[in-house]
Amino acid sequence: MGGSNRNRFFSKDFMIIGIDKEGNVTAFNNKSEKLTGYRKAEVLHKKIWDTILPIEYKEQWMNYSKKVFSQKPIEVFEAPLLTKTGKKISILWKLMPIATGTVRDICTLGIEKTKGKKLIRFTKKLEKHKPSKQLMEKPKTEGLLDNDRILAMFAELRDSLIMERELIDGQWIKLREYADLLDELNKTLFEEKNRLIKDEVELKNKKERFNQIFQREIEKFNLEIKEKKQLLEKLQDKEKTFEKLQQKVEDIEELRNSLEKLSEELDKREQKINEKELKIKQEKRLLDKINIELKKKRHDLKEREVNLLKKEEALSKTRRELDEKERELTNLRIKLDRERQELEQRLKQPVNSKDKSYVKKEILRWKQRVEKLRKREHELKEQLRKTRVNERQLKKKLLQNMDGLKRLEELERMLNEEKTARERLHKELEMKDQIIRRFEEREKELLYKTQELERKEKLVEEYEKDLIAREEYLNELAAKLSKEKEEIESRIFTPQSSRGEQPIEPHISAEPIDKPVYNTTPTPSINESTIHE
């Protein structure tokens, strides 16, 4: 019934929050958790304005809640809601009383402003289902909301509140029972306290008497113990010095091992360095030879370049001469062609016998000249061909010389790199020589320290013998002291026949303790400076 009625009246969008008269939260539904970000456990039994409502709206809420508790109707109102992250959301609220006799709690229904119509519709439905005036005039024991539908809506909230109250009442009854038991315990404890105070006073008196007797004997023991403590402190200091010496010996052995390893590594490095030095010397000789050869080749190349330049100049002169001769030949050809044309024209004209003979002679002479010119032209062409061949050869030689120069430059670069590598190796060798010297100095220091340590070990052995004798004596003393202490305690704390009896005074044995004879020879002192070395 309750579930169906709730679904009929309530929407899933409603926040349902229960509040008591003090403003504490008593109910908190799932929608409230979703909107606020708080879990139910975080909000229950806390003030509503300390959690989900802004503090500035505290007075407004208190006024509204007073009206509801005094059974006055309140309309739907708007107030902001404060989320866990600090965000404010505008909410429409409706406050309704929950009561079976007097109003103890308020049910607050809340919904977002955008969905406010649902709350207004819900309030209208509530007004429709309100009881008539006759029902309202019924006595208070029948309840303000005796309508079955409305009671069904808040049944679960009321039941949960009643259950919580019953649990609290049960716990309160148990607490009252525990309080009564505690009172009884307090009485018994108070009686025990008084009895213990009396016993304590008696014990104090006994202790004072015992202390007076015991103090005299303890002072004697204290003097002896102080002397023995001083001896023990000296022995402990010597033990510490001995431990430090042992630690130093171990450190020196480790250093010695590390130095041996380093010396082996240095020997290997020296061998490698010697091998590298031999290689460097061989390479140096080769480089010197290469330098000499390079100088010679440079000199030869320079001479060849000079010769080539001279030959180029001679070739350029011959080329100019050949060009001039070609021009002359072309000019002569042009002249010959003209004269040939003139002769042909003359031959076409009627000529005398004398003129014919003259012309024939001239033709022969010109033919001879033409042949000479052709021979000359052929010779010049041969010379041109030879000059071109020479030019090609010179170009090839120039290219070869250029390749040689490039090789020389590469060799120079390699020489410079070898020089830098040689300088770097020399620096490394110098550094390694310095390291070797330092190691030699440290080896000398270690040898000196080992000799001193051997001497100190002998002294420590003597100290150990002396310490063993003193330890035996101290153990005997400690055993005697413990026996005497046990005897004194047994005499003091033995159960007496009656409380009024005087305490038995402890009998302290005044027997002289046999002291061992120490080694009277003066022990050689060890300086702290020698230890710290």
Buried (B, 14 or more C-beta within 10 A) or exposed (E): EEEEBBEEBBBEBBBBBBBBEEBBBBBBBEBBBEBBBBEEEBBBEBBBBBBBBEEEBBEEBEEBBEEBBEEEEBEBEEBBBBEBEEEEEEBBBBBBBBBBEEBBBBBBBBBBEEEBEBBEEBBEEBEEBBBEEEEEEEEEEEBBBBBEBBBBBBBBBBEEBEEEEEEEEEEEEEEEEEEEEEEEEEEEEEEEEEEEEEEEEEEEEBBEEBEEBBEEBBEEBEEEBEEBEEBBEEBEEBBEBBEEBEEBBEEBEEBBEEBEEBBEEBEEBBEEBEEEBEEBEEBEEEBEEBEEEBEEBEEEBEEBBEEBEEBBEEBEEBBEEBEEBBEEBEEBEEEBEEBEEEBEEEEEEEEEEEEEEEBEEEBEEBEEEBEEBEEBBEEBEEBBEEBEEBBEEBEEBBEEBEEBBEEBEEBEEEBEEBEEEBEEBEEEBEEBEEEBEEBEEEBEEBEEBBEEBEEBEEBBEEBEEBBEBBEEBBEBBEEBBEEBEEBBEEBBEEEEEEEEEEBEEBEBEEEEEEEEEEEEEEEEEBEEEBBEE
